[in-house]
Amino acid sequence: MKARDLQLPLDTQKIIALIAVRRCGKTSILYNMINKLSHTIDKTKILFLNFEDERLDLSDEHTRDREVKGLLQACKHFKPNRGCYSDL
């Protein structure tokens, strides 16, 4: 992957949303950020969710909450020592 000039804050306790036009490299930027983070913090504390994944039912707020909670539980169960930083 090509390094980008964009620098995202890695030392924040806040959720970071990266919003831009389609196919401009947002996912690559996030993967680079995950890679940097994985050198300094426990990988089990990193979560990457692709909300464009067709397997997710995001039709309403309650279903979306249930889907995300289910993904988090599955991630902790199946990847307890690796984290959840790949497309689920």
N, C-alpha and C positions, 0 to 999 in steps of 0.2 A: 504494500500500500504506500502511496505517496503521502509524505507528511504535508499537512495543511498549515496555513498561517494562523488559522483560528485557534485561540487558546481558551478552553473552557475551565472554569474554576474546579479544581479537583479536591480542594480542602473545605468544601462547604457541607453543611448538614442538611442542605435543601435538595429537593428534586430539581433536576435540570431538564428542561424541555427544549429540544432543538427543532425549530420550525423554519422551513424554507420550501422553495419550489421542488417539484419532483426531479429525481435523478441528478441532484447536484452534489451528492456525496455525504449526506447526513449520516447514513448507516456506517460508512467508512470512518467518519469522524468519531462516531460513538464507539466503534470497535477499537480505534486507536486509543481512545480515552480509557476503555476497559483494560486494554493491554497495559497502559501506564499505571492504572490503579492496582492491577494485579501484582505489581512489583513492590507496592508499599503497604497494601492492606490485605487482610484475609479474603480469599476469593469467595468464601461463603457469604460475604457481605455485599456482593455485587449481584444485581438483578437486571437483566435486559429482557424486556417483553416486546415482541413485534405485534402490534395491534392490527396489522394488516393480514395476519395469519388467518386463513379461511376456517381453520379448526376452532377458532374462538367465536362464541355466540355473544355478540355485544349489542343485541337488539334493544335492551333496556337496562336501566341502572341496576336493578336487582340481579338480573342474569349476569351482567358484567361483573358485579362484585363477587358473585358465586364463582364465576370462571377464574378470576384473578386469585381468589383465595384457594381454589382447587389447584391451580398451577403452583402456587407457593408451597402448598402441602406436598404436592408430588415432587417438586424440586428438592425439598428438604429430605424427603424419603429416599428418592433414587440417587441424589447427588449430595449426600451429606457433607462431603469433604471438598467438593469442587466448585460449588456455587452454581448460579443459574444465569450465566452470561451468554448463552447461545440461544438461537431461535428455538422457542419451545413449541 
